[in-house]
Structures are given as structure tokens and as C-alpha cells.
Amino acid sequence: MKINSRVCCMLPARLDVDDYVPLCVTFGDGPDHQLYYRYVGGSYLIEIGFDQYKTCLSSIKLVQVCDYVEIEKVKKDFKAIFIEGLPCSDLDQWQGGVFIDSNGSVEIEISEDQLRIRFGSDNDVVSVYRNENVYFGCANDRVVVWILIDEVDVELIKKIKHIILEQQNQSFL
């Protein structure tokens, strides 16, 4: 997922978990019209929503995830440029459509109070966008290589893990 250099202001982040969707993070009130960058694999579907009018990132949804890796807590002493606010996208890449699909590899990492979605290597990170407790690590070419959700309630982490384990035994969407 490539972003542009524009930054949106800080918006409140709301985390939701239900019995079928392991995690949904919505920024602000949630837009009426979203464009989705989707990571689609054999055992996962992750949607990153962008507001069609403001161009800023508006939601992160783990629709289907059948595996995760336990990790130690990620230290936030990033050796990168720190940017406050949400990343934005160049909407031209959607070419009038609603979805862009990527079949690259994705790894879900969970610690005691963090969840990280990795699309690449930490070594590539040169800038980190921060909106409240959500961090976006970006490579030199402004490609997001990971998303870190910090300070997640321990009970919510347990519920996310439980839902992911339940999805291991079910067929993919």
C-alpha cells in the first residue's frame, strides 16, 4: 500500500471486535464512502480503507485471519522520521474502482497489549505516522510495511486471539 506525502489531522481511533471479525479500527466518525486496499491470501483478508473525499486512511479491518505469531512487546523507539496524523493515499491508483487487491504476504503478530500487521521488513522503515495508539511504519518509497496498534486492552487481545483460533478451523470466506 503506497501513500503520498500528505498527512491528515489526528482522528480518534475506535477498536471493535465481534465474534466474526477479529479487529476493526475506525478513525473519526468513519466515512460514508471508502476505497479499500485489500490484502488477500489463502488464509487472510485484510482491508485498509481510505476516505474517498479526504484521501486519508479511515479504517483497518482484519476480515479473516487464520494465524498469528506471539511476539514480545514492540519497543517504540523507532529510528525514523516521526509524523503525527494519518497517512493519505493518492486516489488515482484506484482508477475509479473501489478495491485494489494485493496478494503479498502478511503476518499478524500479537503481544500482551499490541497487535502488528507486517507487510514487510522493519529494516525498511524510514518514517512512522502516529495517530493516537496506531503507528504506520513506511519504507523509503512511502510503502506501508507495518501497522502497529498499541495499548490494546488485555481482554480485547484475548478475544482477538480466540477469534483467530476459531477461524483456523473454518473455511476461508
N, C-alpha and C positions, 0 to 999 in steps of 0.2 A: 504494500500500500504506500503510494507516494503522496507526500503532502507538499504544499507550497510554503513560501516563507511568511505568509500572513498568519497572524495569531488572533484568535478570538478572545474576548474577555473571559475571566473566570466565571463559571456557572456552577450552581450547586449540583453535586453528584448524588444520585439515589441508586442504591443497590437493592435489587429484588431477586428472590429465589422462589421458585414454586416447585411442585412435585415433578414437573416435566422439563423445565428449563433450568439448568444448573446455575446460571447467572445472567442477569440483565442489569447493565449500568446505564442510566439515563442522565443526561446533563441538561439542566434547566427544566423547563416545562415539557420538553420533548416536542419536536416539531411535528407538524401535520404531514409534511412531505419529506421523506428521506430517500437518499440514494445509498445503496448498500455495496460495500466492498466485501465479498464473501470468500472465505477460505473453506474449500470443500475437499474433503478427503474420504477415505474408506470408512473412517470411524468418527468423523467430526464435521460439524458445520458451524462456523463462527461468522457472525455478521457484524461489520463495523459500519454504523450509519452516519451519514453526513447530511446536515440540513441543506436542502436544495436551494434555499434562498440566502442564508448566511454563509454557506460553504464550510462551516466549522463542524468538527466531529460532534455528533449528538447522541450516539449510543454504542454500546458494546454488548453483544448478545452471544453467549455460548448456547446455541440452539441444541446441539448434540455433541457430547464429548464422551468417549468411552474409555479414556485412560488419563492418568495424571502421574506425575513424579513428585515424591516427597523431597523437599529441599530445606536447607537451613534458611533462616531469615535473610533476605537480601539487604545488604548494607546500602544505605542511600548516599554514600559519599562518592557520587558519580564524578569522574574526571572528564567532564563535558561542559559545554555551554548550557546554562540553566535558563529556561524561558518559562515565565508564568502565563498560563492560559491554555486554551485548547488549540491543537493543530487544525489547520484548514486544508482543504483539498482544491486542486484545480478541477473544476467540474467538467471541463472539456473532455477529460478522459472517459466520461460516461457516454459521450456521443449520443445524447438524447435517450439513453436507456435508463433503467432503474438499478440494474445489477452489473457488477464486474466480478467475475469469478476467477479465483486463483487456486491452483491445486498444489501450491508449495507446502512443505512440511510445517506442521505446527506442533508445539509441545506445551502442555499445561503443567505448570509447576505450582505446588501448594506447600506453604509452610504453616506454622501455627496461627498466623494472622495476616497472611499475604497470599495473593494469587497472581501468578505471572503467566502471560501468554507470550511464548517465544516464537518469533518468525525467523530469527537469525541469530547471530553471534553477538555477545556483549562487547567483543573487541572492536566492533564496527561503530559503536555509539560515539557520536561527536556532539550531540545536543540532546537535552532532555526537556520535554514540555511537562509542566506540572499544573494540574487542575485539582485543587484540594488534595485528596489522598490517591489520586490516579496519576501515574507517570507514564510518559511515552518516550522510549529511547529510539533515537533516529540516527541513521548512518549518514555519511558524507553526502550521499545523493538524495537526502531527505526521504529515505525509505524508512518506515517504522519497522524496527527489528524486534521490539518487545513492548508490552503494555504491563505495567505493574500496578496492582490495586493493593494499597497498604492499609493497615489498621482495620482489617475486616474483623467483625465480631467472631469470637471463637465458635459460638454456636452456629453461626452462619457458615463458617468454614466446614464444620462437621456435616451440616446439611448438604453443602455443595459436594463434598466427598461421597456422601451417601447416594446422592442422585447420580453422580458419575458411575459409581459401582453398579447401581441398578441398570444404567444404560449399557453396561458391558454385556448384560445378559439379553438385551433386546436387539432386534434388527435395526439397522440404520434407517432413518426417515425414508 
